[in-house]
Amino acid sequence: MASGNTSIHILFLLLSGFLYLETIKLGSCNGDLNIGCIEMERKALLNFKQGLSDPPVRLSTWIGGDCCRWRGVSCNNRTGRVVKLDLAAYDLSGEINPSLLNLKHLNYLDLSMNNFGGISIPEFVGSFEKLSYLNLSSASFAGTIPRHLGNLSSMLYLDLHSESNELSTNGLKWLIGLSSLKYLNLGGVDLSKASSNWLQAVNMLPSLLELHLPGCGLSNLPLSLPFINFTSLSVLDLSNNGFNSSIPLWLFNITSLVNLNLNNNYLQGAIPDAFANMKSLQYLDLSQNTYIGGQIPITFGNLCKLRTLDLSLNNISGEISELVIGLSGCTHSSLETLKLGFNKLGANLPNSLGLLKNLRSLQLQENSFLGSIPASIGSLSSLKELYLSNNQMDGTIPKSIGQLSELVRLDLSENSWKGVITEAHFSNLGRLKELLISVTLYSMNSLVLDMRYDWMPPFRLTYILLRNCKLGPKFPAWLRNQNELATIVLNKVKISDTIPDWFLKLSLPHLNELDIAYNQISGRVPNSFKFSYLSTVDLSSNRFEGPFPLWSSNVSSLDLRDNSFSGPIPRDIGERMPWLTDFDISRNILNGSIPLSMGKLEGLTTLVLSHNRLCGEIPQFWKNLQNLYLLEIANNSLSGNIPTSMGYLSSLLFLRLSHNNLSGELPSSLQNWTGLYSLDLGNNRLSGNLPTWIAESMSALLNLRLRSNLFNGIIPSQLCSLSSLHILDLAHNNLSGFIPSCLGNLSGIISMNPYDLEYEGGPLIVLTKGREFEYWSTLYLVNSIDLSNNYLSGEVPEELTWLFRLGTLNLSMNHLKGKIPKQIGNLKFLETLDLSMNQLSGTIPQSMSSLTALNHLNLSHNNLSGKIPSTNQFRTLNDPSIYEGNTALCGLPLTNKCPGDDKTSHLNDGDRENKDDEDEDEFEMLWFYVSMGPGFVVGFWVVCGTLLMNKSWRYAYFQFIDDMKDRLFVVIAVNVARLQRKLSGERTT
């Protein structure tokens, strides 16, 4: 907190120490007059004590006749009157007895940081006429603030801060009576009912020095204020209220402000230049207002008294050069903390950073800064924290960083650093405790850490993270004296060594994270590793071998995947590692059965045993694993039925049991998986009908993979109700019947639900482009329907063409008939289409030419006919095997020529395309002429047949013809006569 706040608090101490020009004696009344406390007041305090619960017995001193000697009680040493009652943080509860009203001269009451269990603030508190200090903050009061507090006209300090947000008020009009108030804190109090007039109310307090209203639900920040009454205000905290306006200009008329906190709102627009008027400002926090954008005003450089500037977690862009130059130009730059992280700032860091001599914390993480760290950084002799992580810095790290002798935390992770780091970079970093250096995957190994083997670092680290840089091939010997480490992350740093003996000594009881994943470390893992309570261990993707390692029971997260551990999983693992919450031993060569003791791991949330050689049946131990949300036991040799006790896994979100030898029907107890997102039971020997409860109970399902089993019966139409489903794989079963047309209503394939992204992840195997792919983080982008290799019949539903985002459609190896839907060209995202080995007929729809994403097509072995389209995407689909087995198909790439192809054999590609268009026109004209004959016959018999059959119609028809003939004769005769007269007239003239 800025020194302005400190001076304010000192002022309040002085005010409370000299109230009413009386000398307050703390803890006793042994003044010169030796006057004890008043008996009536002693009894009032004892009655007050009786209503309280005092577990720590801190009021045990409240015995004897002189209450002025009691703990927390202070008296005036002239009159013996109790003037101060300070019981802050006494862990009291119970009721507040109104006997306190007998303390007529009480001017200081502090009951903060106790637990009064949600009782209301007593209304009688408003009757302490001389009370000038009242602190009831964080004491678990609830209900409405009594308006009687407005009677305390002598009040200077009022703190009702509520962390439980259970206090509220119907308005703030009662504040008008507190005209002498200097400090007001209503943080966490629900002021939503006063949201429209809160500013007018507090503006009526002319003596106010500090105003704290964080988290009050105000929402309304007026943009104008007719006049400013609290002109002496030095601290204003309006954070966490949800304001959604721009920063109001009336703020800049309060030139006395020292501390301004507007963080965690929805303020928007650019930061006003008017901040230049706030010459006294020492602390400014505009962080966590994601709609504040634009650039940092140049005028900020004029705030020479500024000690803390926090603009993090906004949408600010541009450079910081002018800001730094302005602040460094102050005669005595006071800036100690500069937080600009999580914005869109860019360009190179300016050399002028080195001129901010008092800087202690520099936080520029999560931006788009480029280039190198300026060498001038070494001039910041007071710097304790430097955060540059997650930028786009692709230059070097200067050796001058080693001159920051006060540095405690250095985070340079997730950039694209280049060059070599030597011991010179750490030469004077004797106070360093946290070191984080990593490069992005795209720049992996561009940074090398090259220290002498005998180098002894000047620091004792507690946290080290090195990732994606070159540290190996040996374990860095300079770590051997780092015996205070709590976190060791050496991830993907090119170590190809065995674990040295000295490394084991680093596993002291305070080690809570060990991550040496993605290296080439070999040998056996010692059992002598020791870890602190609930620690995390990641040894994945190495070359470790030997039996399963068993360490201390404190490990909560253990990742041993992708190694060569062998032998059985220890049978007593549930007792030896009881705190396990995340357990991944996949992709090893572990064998044997799944130990029954795993059922004792009640805190387990993720369990991954895939890709091993486990055998036997899945145990019935799932009843106690209520927190498990991810379970993968795929690619093993497990047999038997799926245990019914798995139905107790009510928190399950992801299940993968594929590629085993499981058999039997799906137990109905699985209906309890109501929140399941992904169900993969493929490649087993499961049988029976597809249960309808899959759709009825698992409404949130995103992926359903049941391929390569023995399921029979029909595809239940209830699957169409799975609105989020976007991967449906029922291939290689014994399913029959029609394809439900309602599958065209699967809205998860028609449009993407953005909320699905945060829930979905791999791995899941999907057959696409003729091959199997295992998807991980990009699984949410896959949209696939695979019903191949079944006994499905009927036609391909036209409704499937509604699935706009469908990427893979595989209906091959069924008994489908009819034509390919004409509107299949609607599937603009389709990459794979396999309709082979069916009985489809008709021509290939011309609309398929518009499938520009299509790169894998198989229409072979059907009864298709006509010419293969040759435009657009079909030019790339030129493998004859795509169309083979369709004897009536013709045209390239098949050898079967269509009628008229010989005439175009000499043409080039462009002419052939034009000729193809002409052939299509000729084909249409041929049909026109062919249709004329039947049309004439039908028309003739419709007219003439009617006349022959109906005598009266025949007479009427011929009478009509005679009449029309006579009329036509008359018209012609009249016009001929007129023409003759006209011609004769012209001759006479």
BELUR-V704313 format. One record per residue. N is the residue number from 1. OMEGA is omega in whole degrees, 0 to 359 (NA if undefined). Layout:
n=N omega=OMEGA
n=N omega=OMEGA
//
This chain:
n=1 omega=183
n=2 omega=181
n=3 omega=176
n=4 omega=178
n=5 omega=181
n=6 omega=180
n=7 omega=178
n=8 omega=181
n=9 omega=176
n=10 omega=178
n=11 omega=181
n=12 omega=177
n=13 omega=178
n=14 omega=179
n=15 omega=181
n=16 omega=181
n=17 omega=183
n=18 omega=180
n=19 omega=176
n=20 omega=179
n=21 omega=179
n=22 omega=178
n=23 omega=182
n=24 omega=179
n=25 omega=185
n=26 omega=171
n=27 omega=179
n=28 omega=179
n=29 omega=179
n=30 omega=177
n=31 omega=181
n=32 omega=183
n=33 omega=176
n=34 omega=181
n=35 omega=177
n=36 omega=183
n=37 omega=180
n=38 omega=184
n=39 omega=180
n=40 omega=180
n=41 omega=176
n=42 omega=179
n=43 omega=178
n=44 omega=179
n=45 omega=179
n=46 omega=176
n=47 omega=176
n=48 omega=180
n=49 omega=182
n=50 omega=179
n=51 omega=184
n=52 omega=169
n=53 omega=188
n=54 omega=184
n=55 omega=180
n=56 omega=180
n=57 omega=179
n=58 omega=176
n=59 omega=180
n=60 omega=179
n=61 omega=182
n=62 omega=176
n=63 omega=180
n=64 omega=187
n=65 omega=185
n=66 omega=182
n=67 omega=180
n=68 omega=178
n=69 omega=182
n=70 omega=181
n=71 omega=178
n=72 omega=182
n=73 omega=178
n=74 omega=183
n=75 omega=171
n=76 omega=188
n=77 omega=174
n=78 omega=185
n=79 omega=184
n=80 omega=180
n=81 omega=175
n=82 omega=181
n=83 omega=183
n=84 omega=176
n=85 omega=184
n=86 omega=181
n=87 omega=182
n=88 omega=176
n=89 omega=177
n=90 omega=182
n=91 omega=180
n=92 omega=173
n=93 omega=179
n=94 omega=184
n=95 omega=177
n=96 omega=186
n=97 omega=179
n=98 omega=176
n=99 omega=178
n=100 omega=179
n=101 omega=177
n=102 omega=176
n=103 omega=189
n=104 omega=185
n=105 omega=181
n=106 omega=177
n=107 omega=183
n=108 omega=180
n=109 omega=181
n=110 omega=176
n=111 omega=185
n=112 omega=175
n=113 omega=170
n=114 omega=182
n=115 omega=181
n=116 omega=166
n=117 omega=174
n=118 omega=176
n=119 omega=179
n=120 omega=172
n=121 omega=183
n=122 omega=180
n=123 omega=184
n=124 omega=177
n=125 omega=179
n=126 omega=181
n=127 omega=177
n=128 omega=191
n=129 omega=184
n=130 omega=184
n=131 omega=178
n=132 omega=180
n=133 omega=178
n=134 omega=180
n=135 omega=178
n=136 omega=186
n=137 omega=175
n=138 omega=182
n=139 omega=176
n=140 omega=169
n=141 omega=181
n=142 omega=179
n=143 omega=184
n=144 omega=176
n=145 omega=182
n=146 omega=181
n=147 omega=180
n=148 omega=176
n=149 omega=178
n=150 omega=178
n=151 omega=185
n=152 omega=187
n=153 omega=179
n=154 omega=187
n=155 omega=175
n=156 omega=187
n=157 omega=180
n=158 omega=181
n=159 omega=178
n=160 omega=182
n=161 omega=184
n=162 omega=179
n=163 omega=181
n=164 omega=179
n=165 omega=180
n=166 omega=177
n=167 omega=178
n=168 omega=177
n=169 omega=179
n=170 omega=181
n=171 omega=182
n=172 omega=179
n=173 omega=181
n=174 omega=179
n=175 omega=184
n=176 omega=181
n=177 omega=183
n=178 omega=188
n=179 omega=180
n=180 omega=187
n=181 omega=179
n=182 omega=182
n=183 omega=179
n=184 omega=178
n=185 omega=176
n=186 omega=181
n=187 omega=178
n=188 omega=177
n=189 omega=180
n=190 omega=179
n=191 omega=184
n=192 omega=179
n=193 omega=178
n=194 omega=188
n=195 omega=185
n=196 omega=185
n=197 omega=182
n=198 omega=184
n=199 omega=178
n=200 omega=181
n=201 omega=183
n=202 omega=178
n=203 omega=179
n=204 omega=180
n=205 omega=189
n=206 omega=184
n=207 omega=188
n=208 omega=177
n=209 omega=180
n=210 omega=177
n=211 omega=181
n=212 omega=179
n=213 omega=180
n=214 omega=173
n=215 omega=184
n=216 omega=180
n=217 omega=185
n=218 omega=176
n=219 omega=183
n=220 omega=176
n=221 omega=184
n=222 omega=180
n=223 omega=180
n=224 omega=177
n=225 omega=187
n=226 omega=179
n=227 omega=178
n=228 omega=182
n=229 omega=180
n=230 omega=186
n=231 omega=180
n=232 omega=184
n=233 omega=180
n=234 omega=180
n=235 omega=178
n=236 omega=181
n=237 omega=178
n=238 omega=185
n=239 omega=171
n=240 omega=180
n=241 omega=180
n=242 omega=176
n=243 omega=182
n=244 omega=180
n=245 omega=171
n=246 omega=178
n=247 omega=186
n=248 omega=184
n=249 omega=180
n=250 omega=178
n=251 omega=188
n=252 omega=172
n=253 omega=177
n=254 omega=186
n=255 omega=179
n=256 omega=184
n=257 omega=175
n=258 omega=184
n=259 omega=179
n=260 omega=182
n=261 omega=178
n=262 omega=187
n=263 omega=175
n=264 omega=171
n=265 omega=175
n=266 omega=178
n=267 omega=188
n=268 omega=179
n=269 omega=180
n=270 omega=176
n=271 omega=185
n=272 omega=175
n=273 omega=185
n=274 omega=175
n=275 omega=179
n=276 omega=180
n=277 omega=186
n=278 omega=185
n=279 omega=182
n=280 omega=187
n=281 omega=178
n=282 omega=183
n=283 omega=180
n=284 omega=181
n=285 omega=175
n=286 omega=186
n=287 omega=176
n=288 omega=169
n=289 omega=193
n=290 omega=181
n=291 omega=172
n=292 omega=183
n=293 omega=182
n=294 omega=181
n=295 omega=178
n=296 omega=182
n=297 omega=177
n=298 omega=184
n=299 omega=176
n=300 omega=180
n=301 omega=179
n=302 omega=182
n=303 omega=188
n=304 omega=178
n=305 omega=184
n=306 omega=178
n=307 omega=179
n=308 omega=175
n=309 omega=182
n=310 omega=177
n=311 omega=185
n=312 omega=177
n=313 omega=174
n=314 omega=181
n=315 omega=186
n=316 omega=181
n=317 omega=179
n=318 omega=181
n=319 omega=178
n=320 omega=185
n=321 omega=185
n=322 omega=176
n=323 omega=183
n=324 omega=180
n=325 omega=180
n=326 omega=181
n=327 omega=180
n=328 omega=179
n=329 omega=178
n=330 omega=179
n=331 omega=176
n=332 omega=180
n=333 omega=184
n=334 omega=188
n=335 omega=179
n=336 omega=182
n=337 omega=178
n=338 omega=181
n=339 omega=180
n=340 omega=184
n=341 omega=175
n=342 omega=174
n=343 omega=178
n=344 omega=180
n=345 omega=183
n=346 omega=183
n=347 omega=180
n=348 omega=174
n=349 omega=184
n=350 omega=176
n=351 omega=182
n=352 omega=176
n=353 omega=182
n=354 omega=181
n=355 omega=178
n=356 omega=193
n=357 omega=183
n=358 omega=185
n=359 omega=178
n=360 omega=181
n=361 omega=178
n=362 omega=185
n=363 omega=183
n=364 omega=184
n=365 omega=176
n=366 omega=172
n=367 omega=180
n=368 omega=178
n=369 omega=185
n=370 omega=170
n=371 omega=184
n=372 omega=170
n=373 omega=181
n=374 omega=181
n=375 omega=181
n=376 omega=180
n=377 omega=180
n=378 omega=180
n=379 omega=182
n=380 omega=189
n=381 omega=181
n=382 omega=187
n=383 omega=178
n=384 omega=182
n=385 omega=176
n=386 omega=181
n=387 omega=178
n=388 omega=186
n=389 omega=174
n=390 omega=169
n=391 omega=178
n=392 omega=183
n=393 omega=187
n=394 omega=180
n=395 omega=185
n=396 omega=175
n=397 omega=187
n=398 omega=176
n=399 omega=182
n=400 omega=178
n=401 omega=178
n=402 omega=179
n=403 omega=182
n=404 omega=189
n=405 omega=180
n=406 omega=186
n=407 omega=179
n=408 omega=182
n=409 omega=179
n=410 omega=181
n=411 omega=180
n=412 omega=188
n=413 omega=174
n=414 omega=169
n=415 omega=181
n=416 omega=184
n=417 omega=176
n=418 omega=174
n=419 omega=186
n=420 omega=174
n=421 omega=179
n=422 omega=180
n=423 omega=178
n=424 omega=179
n=425 omega=183
n=426 omega=192
n=427 omega=184
n=428 omega=183
n=429 omega=184
n=430 omega=181
n=431 omega=185
n=432 omega=178
n=433 omega=182
n=434 omega=182
n=435 omega=180
n=436 omega=178
n=437 omega=175
n=438 omega=176
n=439 omega=180
n=440 omega=179
n=441 omega=182
n=442 omega=182
n=443 omega=187
n=444 omega=178
n=445 omega=176
n=446 omega=179
n=447 omega=182
n=448 omega=172
n=449 omega=187
n=450 omega=179
n=451 omega=176
n=452 omega=182
n=453 omega=184
n=454 omega=182
n=455 omega=178
n=456 omega=183
n=457 omega=179
n=458 omega=186
n=459 omega=170
n=460 omega=186
n=461 omega=168
n=462 omega=183
n=463 omega=174
n=464 omega=176
n=465 omega=174
n=466 omega=185
n=467 omega=174
n=468 omega=174
n=469 omega=184
n=470 omega=180
n=471 omega=185
n=472 omega=13
n=473 omega=181
n=474 omega=170
n=475 omega=183
n=476 omega=183
n=477 omega=182
n=478 omega=176
n=479 omega=190
n=480 omega=179
n=481 omega=181
n=482 omega=187
n=483 omega=175
n=484 omega=185
n=485 omega=172
n=486 omega=179
n=487 omega=176
n=488 omega=176
n=489 omega=175
n=490 omega=191
n=491 omega=177
n=492 omega=182
n=493 omega=172
n=494 omega=174
n=495 omega=176
n=496 omega=190
n=497 omega=167
n=498 omega=181
n=499 omega=181
n=500 omega=181
n=501 omega=182
n=502 omega=179
n=503 omega=179
n=504 omega=181
n=505 omega=177
n=506 omega=182
n=507 omega=177
n=508 omega=183
n=509 omega=181
n=510 omega=178
n=511 omega=183
n=512 omega=175
n=513 omega=175
n=514 omega=181
n=515 omega=176
n=516 omega=184
n=517 omega=175
n=518 omega=170
n=519 omega=176
n=520 omega=181
n=521 omega=186
n=522 omega=179
n=523 omega=180
n=524 omega=178
n=525 omega=181
n=526 omega=176
n=527 omega=185
n=528 omega=176
n=529 omega=176
n=530 omega=184
n=531 omega=179
n=532 omega=184
n=533 omega=178
n=534 omega=182
n=535 omega=182
n=536 omega=181
n=537 omega=179
n=538 omega=177
n=539 omega=189
n=540 omega=174
n=541 omega=172
n=542 omega=179
n=543 omega=179
n=544 omega=180
n=545 omega=181
n=546 omega=184
n=547 omega=178
n=548 omega=182
n=549 omega=177
n=550 omega=180
n=551 omega=180
n=552 omega=184
n=553 omega=186
n=554 omega=185
n=555 omega=178
n=556 omega=179
n=557 omega=184
n=558 omega=181
n=559 omega=180
n=560 omega=187
n=561 omega=174
n=562 omega=172
n=563 omega=179
n=564 omega=175
n=565 omega=185
n=566 omega=181
n=567 omega=183
n=568 omega=169
n=569 omega=183
n=570 omega=184
n=571 omega=182
n=572 omega=183
n=573 omega=179
n=574 omega=177
n=575 omega=184
n=576 omega=182
n=577 omega=190
n=578 omega=185
n=579 omega=183
n=580 omega=174
n=581 omega=179
n=582 omega=189
n=583 omega=182
n=584 omega=177
n=585 omega=183
n=586 omega=176
n=587 omega=169
n=588 omega=177
n=589 omega=177
n=590 omega=181
n=591 omega=182
n=592 omega=183
n=593 omega=176
n=594 omega=185
n=595 omega=178
n=596 omega=183
n=597 omega=177
n=598 omega=178
n=599 omega=178
n=600 omega=182
n=601 omega=188
n=602 omega=179
n=603 omega=185
n=604 omega=177
n=605 omega=176
n=606 omega=180
n=607 omega=183
n=608 omega=181
n=609 omega=188
n=610 omega=174
n=611 omega=171
n=612 omega=180
n=613 omega=181
n=614 omega=183
n=615 omega=182
n=616 omega=181
n=617 omega=174
n=618 omega=185
n=619 omega=177
n=620 omega=183
n=621 omega=194
n=622 omega=188
n=623 omega=185
n=624 omega=184
n=625 omega=187
n=626 omega=183
n=627 omega=184
n=628 omega=178
n=629 omega=177
n=630 omega=180
n=631 omega=178
n=632 omega=176
n=633 omega=185
n=634 omega=175
n=635 omega=171
n=636 omega=179
n=637 omega=181
n=638 omega=183
n=639 omega=180
n=640 omega=182
n=641 omega=171
n=642 omega=185
n=643 omega=177
n=644 omega=182
n=645 omega=176
n=646 omega=177
n=647 omega=178
n=648 omega=182
n=649 omega=186
n=650 omega=180
n=651 omega=187
n=652 omega=177
n=653 omega=184
n=654 omega=178
n=655 omega=179
n=656 omega=179
n=657 omega=187
n=658 omega=176
n=659 omega=170
n=660 omega=178
n=661 omega=181
n=662 omega=184
n=663 omega=179
n=664 omega=180
n=665 omega=178
n=666 omega=180
n=667 omega=183
n=668 omega=180
n=669 omega=180
n=670 omega=176
n=671 omega=180
n=672 omega=180
n=673 omega=187
n=674 omega=181
n=675 omega=187
n=676 omega=177
n=677 omega=186
n=678 omega=180
n=679 omega=181
n=680 omega=178
n=681 omega=186
n=682 omega=174
n=683 omega=172
n=684 omega=177
n=685 omega=179
n=686 omega=187
n=687 omega=181
n=688 omega=176
n=689 omega=173
n=690 omega=184
n=691 omega=179
n=692 omega=182
n=693 omega=174
n=694 omega=180
n=695 omega=185
n=696 omega=183
n=697 omega=185
n=698 omega=188
n=699 omega=182
n=700 omega=187
n=701 omega=177
n=702 omega=183
n=703 omega=176
n=704 omega=182
n=705 omega=181
n=706 omega=186
n=707 omega=174
n=708 omega=172
n=709 omega=181
n=710 omega=179
n=711 omega=178
n=712 omega=183
n=713 omega=184
n=714 omega=172
n=715 omega=184
n=716 omega=180
n=717 omega=179
n=718 omega=179
n=719 omega=181
n=720 omega=181
n=721 omega=180
n=722 omega=190
n=723 omega=181
n=724 omega=185
n=725 omega=175
n=726 omega=170
n=727 omega=178
n=728 omega=183
n=729 omega=179
n=730 omega=186
n=731 omega=174
n=732 omega=172
n=733 omega=179
n=734 omega=183
n=735 omega=182
n=736 omega=181
n=737 omega=182
n=738 omega=170
n=739 omega=182
n=740 omega=180
n=741 omega=181
n=742 omega=175
n=743 omega=176
n=744 omega=179
n=745 omega=181
n=746 omega=187
n=747 omega=177
n=748 omega=177
n=749 omega=179
n=750 omega=180
n=751 omega=182
n=752 omega=172
n=753 omega=184
n=754 omega=181
n=755 omega=180
n=756 omega=185
n=757 omega=185
n=758 omega=183
n=759 omega=193
n=760 omega=175
n=761 omega=181
n=762 omega=359
n=763 omega=173
n=764 omega=180
n=765 omega=180
n=766 omega=176
n=767 omega=179
n=768 omega=181
n=769 omega=178
n=770 omega=180
n=771 omega=176
n=772 omega=177
n=773 omega=176
n=774 omega=183
n=775 omega=178
n=776 omega=187
n=777 omega=182
n=778 omega=183
n=779 omega=182
n=780 omega=179
n=781 omega=185
n=782 omega=176
n=783 omega=191
n=784 omega=169
n=785 omega=180
n=786 omega=179
n=787 omega=188
n=788 omega=175
n=789 omega=173
n=790 omega=179
n=791 omega=182
n=792 omega=182
n=793 omega=182
n=794 omega=182
n=795 omega=172
n=796 omega=185
n=797 omega=175
n=798 omega=183
n=799 omega=179
n=800 omega=180
n=801 omega=175
n=802 omega=186
n=803 omega=192
n=804 omega=187
n=805 omega=182
n=806 omega=180
n=807 omega=181
n=808 omega=174
n=809 omega=182
n=810 omega=178
n=811 omega=186
n=812 omega=174
n=813 omega=173
n=814 omega=179
n=815 omega=183
n=816 omega=179
n=817 omega=179
n=818 omega=186
n=819 omega=171
n=820 omega=183
n=821 omega=182
n=822 omega=185
n=823 omega=182
n=824 omega=176
n=825 omega=177
n=826 omega=186
n=827 omega=188
n=828 omega=182
n=829 omega=185
n=830 omega=178
n=831 omega=182
n=832 omega=176
n=833 omega=180
n=834 omega=178
n=835 omega=186
n=836 omega=174
n=837 omega=171
n=838 omega=179
n=839 omega=181
n=840 omega=183
n=841 omega=180
n=842 omega=182
n=843 omega=174
n=844 omega=184
n=845 omega=177
n=846 omega=182
n=847 omega=179
n=848 omega=178
n=849 omega=182
n=850 omega=179
n=851 omega=188
n=852 omega=179
n=853 omega=186
n=854 omega=177
n=855 omega=175
n=856 omega=183
n=857 omega=175
n=858 omega=178
n=859 omega=188
n=860 omega=173
n=861 omega=171
n=862 omega=178
n=863 omega=182
n=864 omega=183
n=865 omega=177
n=866 omega=185
n=867 omega=176
n=868 omega=178
n=869 omega=185
n=870 omega=183
n=871 omega=174
n=872 omega=189
n=873 omega=182
n=874 omega=176
n=875 omega=180
n=876 omega=181
n=877 omega=190
n=878 omega=176
n=879 omega=183
n=880 omega=182
n=881 omega=178
n=882 omega=189
n=883 omega=186
n=884 omega=180
n=885 omega=174
n=886 omega=191
n=887 omega=183
n=888 omega=175
n=889 omega=179
n=890 omega=180
n=891 omega=182
n=892 omega=8
n=893 omega=178
n=894 omega=178
n=895 omega=177
n=896 omega=180
n=897 omega=176
n=898 omega=176
n=899 omega=179
n=900 omega=180
n=901 omega=182
n=902 omega=181
n=903 omega=184
n=904 omega=185
n=905 omega=182
n=906 omega=184
n=907 omega=173
n=908 omega=186
n=909 omega=182
n=910 omega=179
n=911 omega=181
n=912 omega=178
n=913 omega=177
n=914 omega=179
n=915 omega=178
n=916 omega=178
n=917 omega=179
n=918 omega=179
n=919 omega=179
n=920 omega=179
n=921 omega=179
n=922 omega=179
n=923 omega=179
n=924 omega=179
n=925 omega=178
n=926 omega=179
n=927 omega=179
n=928 omega=181
n=929 omega=180
n=930 omega=183
n=931 omega=181
n=932 omega=182
n=933 omega=178
n=934 omega=180
n=935 omega=179
n=936 omega=181
n=937 omega=181
n=938 omega=181
n=939 omega=180
n=940 omega=184
n=941 omega=175
n=942 omega=182
n=943 omega=187
n=944 omega=179
n=945 omega=180
n=946 omega=180
n=947 omega=179
n=948 omega=185
n=949 omega=187
n=950 omega=186
n=951 omega=182
n=952 omega=178
n=953 omega=182
n=954 omega=178
n=955 omega=181
n=956 omega=182
n=957 omega=182
n=958 omega=174
n=959 omega=178
n=960 omega=180
n=961 omega=179
n=962 omega=179
n=963 omega=180
n=964 omega=179
n=965 omega=181
n=966 omega=180
n=967 omega=180
n=968 omega=180
n=969 omega=180
n=970 omega=181
n=971 omega=182
n=972 omega=182
n=973 omega=180
n=974 omega=182
n=975 omega=178
n=976 omega=179
n=977 omega=179
n=978 omega=180
n=979 omega=180
n=980 omega=180
n=981 omega=180
n=982 omega=181
n=983 omega=179
n=984 omega=177
n=985 omega=179
n=986 omega=180
n=987 omega=181
n=988 omega=179
n=989 omega=NA
//
